[in-house]
Amino acid sequence: MHEAPVILDMATTVTSYGKVKAKRQRGEMMPEGWMINRDGTPLLDPQHADDGLLLPIGGYKGYGLALIIGMLAGTLNGAALGKDVVDFNHDASTPTNTGQAIMVIDPDAFGEVKEFKERMDSVIQEMRNSERIQGVDRIWLPGEQSHQKRIDYARDGIPIPDALAKQLHGLALELGITPLA
């Protein structure tokens, strides 16, 4: 297989809360459509994210998908769902009770793995080389940008925003360990 694997690692919300926290650390505003206030109005300032809610992907269909995945990731495996989830953004002492839903399929159960990988390469290349609409320079597949980031980070190191570096430095001093350079 020559192409990067297609891996869908996603939140069932428009964005993940981690991206909201990254915007807060960088002092950037969020785009409209990521979060709403409890009164339903758009929430753009990540400093006030605690007062809002992440929006589900795809309207009511996204809500249904989020609920089903939440049930598979939480209820099915004994983790929490809904109001019982420990908010690890505000509670660092209680063990987290969130779950994960991971699906792995063995392609060998369906035929020759080498042939499957060749067909996947073909499909990926066909999709990537499809005609683009105006303003689209590249067609990305799920996991492709993260795969490239992993390669870049392994080569160049992981960039850390100043606010996070300061937090990590304080935590290292608090724990009595050597801070990052």
Buried (B, 14 or more C-beta within 10 A) or exposed (E): EEBBEBEEEEBBBBBBBEBBBBBBBEEEEBEEEBBBEEEEEBBBBBEEBEEBEBBBBEEEEBBEBBBEBBBBBBEEEEBBBEEEBBEEEEEEEEEEBBBEBEEEEEBEEEEEEEEBBEEBEEEBEEEEEEEEEEEEEEEEBEBBEEBEEEEEEEEEEEEEEEBBBEEEEEEEEEEEEEEEE
